[in-house]
Amino acid sequence: MTKKVLLVGDGSVGSTFANDLLQNAEVDELVIADVVKKRPVGDAMDLEDIIPFTGETNIHPGEYSDAKDADVVVITAGIPRKPGESRLDLVNKNVGILKSIVQPVVDSGFNGVFVVSANPVDILTTLTQKLSGFPKERVIGTGTSLDSARLQVELAKRLAVPVSAVNSLVLGEHGDTSFENFDETLINGKRLSAYPEMTSAVLNQIEADVRAKGGKIIENKGATFYGVAMMLTQIVSAILGNHAVVLPISAPINGEYGIKHDLYLGTPAVIDGSGVSQVIETELSEAEKAKMLNSADKMQEVLAGVNLD
């Protein structure tokens, strides 16, 4: 069986993801669709030049109808966040774009897995599932995977240890109500309390720096794309190769953490060929549980105001 991916949205994130995917996964066919028709033509031609180094892949521009026999549809299309703008500010702008994508993809006969990275990702992942009617396990968002990577890098810098020594996650919304699970963080197998330099003030600063990093990147270069493109690659590679990988993603919540809302939120989950094969309710302190519930409540407030008609 061939492994086929349809990428919808060929901006900085989509283009970088395509390049990363070809170098990190076995892909037989990569179709690129964008409202700017010339861009996928040029990107397909440009990406062909790496085939001698990555393996045979049929790369070409296409349409939503090409999803009919795809394994994965990756949605990066959307209006990007502007300096000073929150991810939730984007919701009304991007819901219309999402509707114009999901319905024709479903109409094509697509029977694979949706992977969403457009922001606000938790909201748009939830709406992709509702618009498509797909089983929840076959819709995934990048969630807090990027935030968690940023946290791990920051902790590694602060403690002068390899990033591989850091086991820490950002959970909840990929946005303003996210939180770091410092109470369960391990550095070389030890709790943060074993590191006296990790005072409350320092942890508060780390949290602020991690949350502000995306905005600072946008201020300096206009967009963020390397990190999220690699997270997309990790997710899609796990699906195509049926490899069980644990990542903090926008996962379907079904009562985990005491959340009663029907939505997607950042939590660890197992991804494999079926999509989300297991949602992991990670250990949280009481204070962190309250933060998780608050994040879910804020997401639900936004979702309640979205009109899908």
N, C-alpha and C positions, 0 to 999 in steps of 0.2 A: 504494500500500500504506500502511496506517495504521501509525503508530509507537506501540507500546503498552508500558507499563512496569507491572509489578506490584511494589509495595513491600511487603515483609514486615517489620513492626516499625514502629510509629508512635510511638516515644518521641521524645526530643529530637533525636537524630540523624536519624531517619527523617522527622520532620515538617520539620525545617530543610532536609534534602535535597530534599523535595518542593517546597518553596517556591523553593529555588535552581534546581532543574531547570526549573520552569515559566518562570523568568525568563531562562534561558540556553540553552534548547534547544526545538526544535519537537517537541511531544508531542501526539498525537491523543487518547490515552487513558491516564489514570493511575489505577490501581486500588490501594487501600490496604487491607491486611489486618493485623489485630492480634488477639491473644487477648482484649484488652479491647474488646469489640465497639462500644461507644459512641464510643470515641476516633476511629476512622476516619470515622464518621458526621459528627462535629463538625469534624474536620480537612478533610474534603471540602467541607463547606459553607463553611468559612472560606477555603479556597483558591480556591473559586469567585469570591470577591470580587476577585481580582487578574486574572481572565480579561480584563476590558476593557483591561488594560494589557499583557497578555502574548500574547494570541491564543487561539483556540478550542481548548479541551481538555475532554474528557469526564472529569470527576473524580468517582470514586464509591468507596464501601467495597466490599469483595469478599472472596473466599475463594481458597484455593490453586488451586482448579479454574480460576480466571480466567487462570492462566498458560498455558492451552492454546494461545492465539494471541498471546502476548506476545513481544516482541523481547528483553526483559531482565527478569530477576527480581533485585531488589536485596534482600539479607538484612541488616537491621540489628538484628533481634530477638536478644535475649540478655540475660543478667543483667549489669548494668554493673559496672565495677570500683569497689571501695570504697577509701577512703583507706588507704594502707599495703599494699594488695593488688597483687601483680604480675599481669600479663596471663595468665601461665601458671597462676596460681591458679584462673582462671576455667574452665579447659578441661573439667573433669569436670562442672561445672554446666551448661555451654553445649552440650556434645556431645548430650545428650538432647534439648534444644530443637532443635538442628540436624536431628537425625534425624526429628523430627516435622514438619519443614518440607519437607525435600528430597524425601522419598519421594512425598508427595501431589502436589507440583509436577511431578515426573517422570511420575507416573501420569496427570496431566492431558493429557499429550501435548506438554508444553513442549519446544520445539526451538530455544531462543534461547541467551542467555548469562547465566550466573549471575555476580553481582557481590556479594562478601561484605565487610562491614565490621565484623561482630561480633568481639570479641576472645576468645582470642588469634587474631588474624586469619590468620596463616600456617598455624596448625594447622587452623582451621576451614575455610579455603579448600582445604587439602589433603584434608580429610575430605569436603567438599562434592563434590569431584571423584570421590573413591572411592565415596561413597554414590550419586551420580547415575550413574556410569559414563560421563559425558560426555567427549568429547575434551578434553584438557587445555587447549587454546587457548580453550575456551568456558567456562572457570571462571577468575575473576579476583578477587584480593583487593586492598584498598586499600594493604596493605603499608607501606612506609616513605615513602609520598608525604607524609603529614602531618609525619613527623619531618624530612624534607628541607625542607619549607616552613619549619618552625621554625628549622632550621639557617641557612637563607638569610636569614631575618629577623634572627637574632642576629648573623650576620657583618656584615650591612648596618649594624646599629646600632653595632657595635664600630668599624667602619671609616668610618662616616659616608658611606656610598655608597648609591645606590638599590638596592633588592632586585633589580632587573633586571640589575644589574652583577655579581651573584653567581651563579657556576656551581659548585654543590657538592651532594653527595648524602649521605644516610644510607642504609646498605645492611645487609643481613642481616635478622634478626628485627625485627619491630615490637615491641621490648621490650628486656629487659635485656642481650642480647648484640648489639644493634645497634652500628654504628660509623660514624664520619664519615670520608669519603675525603679527608682533608685533603691527602694527598700529591698528589692530582690536582685539587684545588680551584683555580678561577680567579676572580680579582676584577678586573674590567675587563681581562680577558685576561692577567693576570699571576698567577704562582704566589704562594702565601702567603709564600714565602721573600723576596719583594720587599717585604714589609711587616714591618719590624723589630719593630713592636709586637706582632706575632703570635708571641710566644714559646711554648715548649712548655707553660709554666704557664698562659698565657692560653688556649691551645687545649684544654688539659685542663679548664679551667673552663667553656669554651663547651660542650664535650661533656657535662659534668655538668649544665649549665643546660638544655640541649636535652632531655636525658633526663628531667630532673625536672619539666619544664614541665607535662606532662599531669597529674601528681600535684598540682602546686600549683593548677592550675585546678580540679581536683576538690575540693580542700580549701576553696577559696573560693566556688565556685558549684555544686558537687555533680556536675558532669558537663562533659565537653568535647564540643562538637558543631559549632561553626561551621566549623572547619578541615576536619574529616573529611567533613562534608556537602558542602563545595565540592569536595573531591577526588573524592567519588562523582559529583558533577555533571560534572566533567571527564571521567571515565571513561565514564559513560553517554552523555553528549553525543557523544563520539567514536564510540561504537558505533551510536547512532541515526543520526548524520549521515555515518557511514563516513568520518570524518576521521582521518588517521594522526597520532596524538599520542604523544609519548614521555613516560612517567612512571615513577618508581620504584614498582613495585607488588609484590604477592605474585604472582610469576610462576612457571610450571612450570619446574623445573630439570631439564635433561636433559644432565648432564655438564658444564655451565658451571662455571668456577672449580675444576674437578677434584672437584666434589661428586658422590658416588656414591649418595646417598640419593634416593629417589623422593618429592619434596616440593615445596612452594611456598616461595619466599623472596624477600625484598626486593631487587630489581635492576631497572635500567631495562628497559623493554620497549615495543614499538610496539603501540598499541591502535587498532583500526579496527572496521569493521562485522562482521568475523569473530571478534572477541574479541582475543586476543593473537596478532598476526600475526608477531611476531619478539621473541625474548628477546635482549637486548643484554648481552654479557659485557664490561662496562666495564673499562678498564685499572686495575689495582691494583698497589700495591707488594707486596713479599714479606710484609711485616708485615700488610698489609691482607688478603692472601689467606689468611693464617693465621686472621685474625679471621672471615673469611667461612666458612671450613671449621669453625671452632669453633661459629659460630652454627647451621650446618646440623646439626652433631652434637647440639647441645642440643635442637633441634627434633625430631630423630629419636628422642632418648631419650623425649620426651613422647609422640610418636606411637606408639612401641612399647608404651606402657602403656595405650593407648586401646582399649576394646572396642566394636566396632561391631555386635555381634550383639544 
